[in-house]
Amino acid sequence: MIESFKPDPKGGLIRSEGVAGDALWIDLSDPTPEELAHVAEATGTELPAREDMEEIELSSRLYRKGATDFMTLVLPALSESTSHHVAPVTFALGPDRLVTIRYHSPRPFRTYPERAAQSPYDTGTPREVLFGLMDEIIDRLADILELTDGRIEEVSRGLFQAEGQIETQDMRSALATLGQAGALVSDVRNSLVTIERALGFLNRTPATGDGPKAPRALKVLSSDVTSLAEHAGFLNQKLSLILDTVFGLTTIEQNAVTKTFSLVAVLFLPPTLIGAIFGMNFNWMPWLHTSWGFAASLVTMALSSLLSYLYFRWKNLL
């Protein structure tokens, strides 16, 4: 699908389908090869195919070809079920227009055109539109981190404020949620790294006609990215602490079970020894030919277990 956007007098963006000649921003969402070729011909810019976007190396995602700057970022997209999909998005910034190519649906591409009029960045040039879109992407990543932090806190409260023993199913569910949260935080950090590199690339390649606000915009966006990267690092540490605690609780429970079995085995060890001795049936065995021998052996085994039990109670091992 091809959508074009041009500025309106109120500072927002007007959406239209197809390629508009006066568009500042052309967004290609899951384009076919024919649509990609059509936009490339209309803009006079050679656009990368999906295979090129996915196979491109990290060191080659930022480059200039002619008068157009190409930047490939890795952006996550959350679904309604809080699962996420991560895929590359290419930004082709030329003197006259911005072209974006994507094969998934990050929310900023839907929300930014609706809120462009309230954005702190203008929509008069393709570079300003890119700044506004970057700001929307960074805000969305901040929302994702806040959402993930909330999920981690919910799991933490369920685990550490629960009364009594935690059910195995609850533990498995908590570990699955924490694992998904960790994967999402990792993907957000990866996305922030690509955005930070793209902003540095834009700062090194200023466009002709950039106003005095461009350096400040790049500085503000870079500062926001740095703050989010620190927040993501904090969440990673928080996840590690919770996981270590969960595994510690699991180890304690396993040790308690092992201790119980060990004590039971020790309690029955003296009776087992006595029973094994009296079960050898040699003629000279004491009490073998007496009527009370069997009862005496049972009493001896019971007393040995009782003495072992009292000893462990005295040592506070039970």
C-alpha positions in Angstrom: 0.0 0.0 0.0 1.2 3.5 -0.9 0.2 6.6 1.0 1.4 10.1 0.5 1.4 13.0 3.0 1.7 16.7 2.4 1.5 19.6 5.0 -1.6 21.4 5.7 -1.9 25.1 6.8 -2.3 24.1 10.5 1.0 22.3 10.7 -0.4 18.8 10.3 -0.3 16.3 7.4 -2.9 15.5 4.8 -3.1 11.8 3.8 -3.9 10.6 0.3 -3.5 7.2 -1.4 -1.0 6.6 -4.2 1.9 8.8 -5.1 1.2 12.5 -4.9 3.5 14.8 -6.8 3.6 17.4 -4.1 4.0 14.9 -1.2 6.7 15.4 1.4 6.4 11.9 2.7 5.6 8.7 0.9 5.0 5.7 3.1 5.1 2.2 1.5 3.5 -0.4 3.8 4.2 -4.0 2.7 4.7 -2.9 -0.9 4.7 -5.3 -3.9 7.7 -5.2 -6.2 5.5 -3.3 -8.7 4.6 -0.6 -6.1 8.3 -0.3 -5.1 9.3 0.1 -8.7 6.5 2.7 -9.3 7.6 4.9 -6.3 11.3 4.5 -7.3 10.4 5.8 -10.8 8.3 8.6 -9.5 10.9 9.8 -7.1 13.9 9.1 -9.2 15.5 7.1 -6.3 16.6 3.5 -6.3 14.8 1.9 -3.3 16.0 -1.3 -1.6 13.9 -4.4 -1.8 12.8 -6.4 1.2 15.7 -8.9 0.9 18.2 -6.0 0.8 16.7 -4.5 4.0 16.8 -7.8 5.9 20.2 -8.9 4.8 22.0 -5.6 5.2 24.8 -5.6 7.7 24.6 -3.3 10.7 27.6 -1.3 9.5 26.0 -0.7 6.1 22.5 0.4 7.2 23.5 4.1 6.9 24.7 5.5 3.5 24.3 8.3 1.1 23.6 7.7 -2.6 23.5 10.8 -4.7 21.5 13.4 -2.8 19.5 10.8 -0.8 20.4 9.5 2.7 19.3 5.9 3.4 18.8 4.7 7.0 17.6 1.3 8.0 16.3 1.1 11.5 15.0 -2.0 13.4 11.7 -1.2 15.0 9.3 -3.3 17.1 5.6 -3.5 16.7 3.3 -4.7 19.5 0.1 -6.5 18.8 -3.1 -6.4 20.9 -1.9 -9.6 22.7 1.3 -7.8 23.8 3.4 -10.1 21.5 5.8 -8.2 19.3 7.4 -8.4 15.9 10.7 -6.8 15.0 11.6 -5.9 11.4 13.7 -3.3 9.6 12.3 0.0 8.3 14.1 2.0 5.7 14.0 5.8 5.5 15.1 7.4 2.3 15.6 11.1 2.9 16.0 13.2 -0.2 16.0 17.0 -0.8 12.3 17.0 -1.8 10.7 14.1 0.0 10.9 11.3 2.6 10.2 7.7 1.6 9.7 5.0 4.2 9.6 1.3 3.4 8.3 -1.2 5.9 6.8 -4.7 6.0 5.2 -4.6 9.5 3.1 -2.0 11.3 4.8 0.0 14.0 2.2 2.2 15.7 4.0 5.6 15.1 3.4 5.3 11.3 -0.3 5.3 12.1 -0.4 7.9 14.9 2.1 10.5 13.7 0.1 11.7 10.7 -2.9 12.2 13.1 -0.9 14.1 15.7 1.6 15.9 13.5 -0.1 19.3 14.2 0.7 18.8 17.9 4.3 17.7 17.3 7.1 20.0 18.5 8.5 19.7 14.9 7.2 21.4 11.8 6.1 19.6 8.7 7.4 22.1 6.1 10.3 20.0 4.8 11.0 16.3 4.5 13.7 16.6 7.2 11.3 18.1 9.6 8.8 15.4 8.9 11.5 12.9 9.6 12.3 14.6 13.0 8.6 14.5 13.9 8.3 10.8 12.9 11.5 10.0 14.9 10.1 11.8 17.9 6.9 9.7 17.6 8.9 6.5 17.3 11.0 7.4 20.4 7.8 8.2 22.4 6.4 4.8 21.4 9.5 3.0 22.5 9.2 4.9 25.8 5.6 3.6 26.1 6.7 0.1 25.4 9.3 0.3 28.1 6.7 1.6 30.6 4.3 -1.2 29.6 7.0 -3.8 30.0 7.9 -2.3 33.4 4.3 -2.6 34.5 4.2 -6.3 33.4 7.4 -6.9 35.3 6.0 -5.2 38.5 2.8 -7.3 38.2 4.7 -10.5 38.0 7.0 -9.4 40.9 4.1 -8.6 43.2 2.4 -11.9 42.3 5.6 -13.9 43.2 6.9 -12.1 46.2 3.7 -11.0 47.9 1.9 -14.3 47.6 0.9 -16.0 50.8 2.0 -19.6 51.1 3.7 -21.8 48.5 3.6 -20.6 44.9 1.9 -23.1 42.5 4.1 -24.6 39.8 1.8 -23.4 37.1 2.0 -19.8 38.4 5.8 -20.1 38.5 5.9 -21.3 34.9 3.6 -18.5 33.8 5.7 -15.9 35.6 8.9 -17.2 34.0 7.3 -17.1 30.6 6.1 -13.5 31.1 9.5 -12.4 32.3 11.2 -14.1 29.4 8.9 -12.3 26.9 9.6 -9.0 28.7 13.3 -9.6 28.5 13.1 -10.3 24.8 11.1 -7.1 24.3 13.5 -5.0 26.3 16.4 -6.4 24.3 14.7 -5.6 21.0 13.9 -2.0 22.2 17.6 -1.5 23.1 18.6 -2.8 19.7 16.1 -0.4 18.1 17.5 2.5 20.2 21.0 1.7 19.0 19.9 1.9 15.3 18.1 5.2 16.0 21.1 6.7 17.8 23.4 5.8 14.9 20.8 7.2 12.4 20.7 10.5 14.3 24.5 10.7 14.4 24.5 10.0 10.6 22.0 12.9 10.1 24.2 15.2 12.2 27.2 14.4 10.1 25.3 15.0 6.8 23.4 18.2 7.2 20.9 19.0 4.4 20.9 22.1 2.3 18.4 24.6 3.7 18.5 23.2 7.2 17.2 25.8 9.6 18.7 26.7 13.0 16.3 24.3 14.7 17.8 21.2 13.0 21.0 20.8 15.3 18.9 21.4 18.4 16.3 18.8 17.2 19.0 16.2 16.7 20.4 17.0 20.1 17.0 16.6 21.8 16.3 13.4 20.0 19.7 12.0 20.8 19.2 12.9 24.5 15.8 11.1 24.5 17.4 8.0 23.0 20.2 8.1 25.6 17.6 8.3 28.4 15.6 5.4 27.1 18.7 3.3 26.7 19.5 3.9 30.4 15.9 3.0 31.3 16.2 -0.2 29.2 19.4 -1.1 31.0 17.7 -0.6 34.3 14.9 -2.9 33.3 17.4 -5.5 32.2 19.0 -5.3 35.7 15.6 -5.5 37.3 14.7 -8.6 35.2 18.0 -10.2 36.2 17.3 -9.6 39.9 13.8 -11.0 39.7 14.9 -14.1 37.8 17.7 -14.7 40.2 15.3 -14.4 43.1 12.8 -16.8 41.4 15.5 -19.3 40.8 16.7 -18.8 44.4 13.2 -19.5 45.7 13.0 -22.6 43.5 16.3 -23.8 44.8 15.2 -23.3 48.4 12.0 -25.4 47.7 14.1 -28.1 46.1 16.5 -28.1 49.0 13.6 -28.4 51.4 12.2 -31.4 49.5 15.6 -33.0 49.3 16.1 -32.4 53.1 12.8 -34.0 53.9 13.6 -37.1 51.8 17.1 -37.3 53.4 15.8 -37.1 56.9 13.1 -39.7 56.2 15.8 -42.0 54.8 18.0 -41.4 57.9 15.1 -42.1 60.2 14.5 -45.5 58.6 18.1 -46.4 58.3 18.6 -47.9 61.8 15.4 -50.0 61.5 16.6 -51.2 58.1 19.9 -52.2 59.6 18.3 -54.0 62.5 15.9 -55.8 60.2 18.7 -56.8 57.8 20.7 -58.2 60.7 17.8 -60.2 62.2 16.7 -61.4 58.8 19.9 -63.4 58.2 18.4 -66.4 60.1 21.6 -68.0 61.4 21.1 -70.6 64.0 23.1 -68.8 66.6 21.2 -65.5 66.1 19.8 -64.2 69.5 16.1 -64.4 70.0 15.7 -66.6 66.9 14.0 -69.5 68.7 12.2 -67.4 71.3 8.5 -66.6 71.2 9.1 -62.9 71.9 12.1 -62.5 69.4 9.9 -61.0 66.6 8.3 -58.5 69.0 11.6 -57.6 70.5 13.1 -56.8 67.0 10.1 -54.6 66.2 10.5 -52.7 69.5 14.2 -52.3 68.8 13.5 -50.9 65.3 10.9 -48.5 66.7 13.1 -47.3 69.4 16.0 -46.7 67.0 13.7 -44.6 64.8 12.4 -42.7 67.8 15.9 -41.9 69.1 16.9 -40.7 65.6 13.8 -38.5 65.5 14.5 -37.0 68.9 18.1 -36.4 68.0 17.2 -34.5 64.8 14.6 -32.5 66.8 17.3 -31.6 69.4 19.5 -30.4 66.5 16.6 -28.4 65.0 16.9 -30.3 61.8 13.2 -31.1 61.7 
